[in-house]
Amino acid sequence: MIKSKVGSIKSGWKSVFMIFTAAADDETETIAEGAFENVEQ
């Protein structure tokens, strides 16, 4: 059961890191802060 979910877990993390990358590149400070606050939780 766990092995069948590995692909979806990996693809989910890829999306998360793409969002963090986009937030870090954004010039609006509140967007970057909001994205990285999710990591702290």
N, C-alpha and C positions, 0 to 999 in steps of 0.2 A: 504494500500500500504506500509506504513512504517513497519507494523508488519511483512509483508512478507519478508522484507530485513534484519530483525534483525539477523537471522542466518548467513548470509553472512558477515555482519559487524563484528560480534563476531569472526568469523573464520579469517577474515582479520587482526584483532588486534592480534590474537594469533600468526599469522605468523610474524607480525612486532616485537613482543616481543621475539620470538624465534631468529630472526636475531640479535636483540640487545644483547641477552644473548650470542650468539655465538661470536659476535664481542667483547664483554667484556672479554670473556674467551681467546681470541686470544692474543698471545704474541707480535704480530706486532702492534706497537702503531698507525700507520697510519690507520690500518683497524678499530680500535676502534674509533679513531677520526672521520673518515669518516662516520661511522654509526651514531654516536651521533650528528654530524653536521646536519643531517636531522631533528632531533628533534627541533633544534634551529630555523630552517626555518619555 
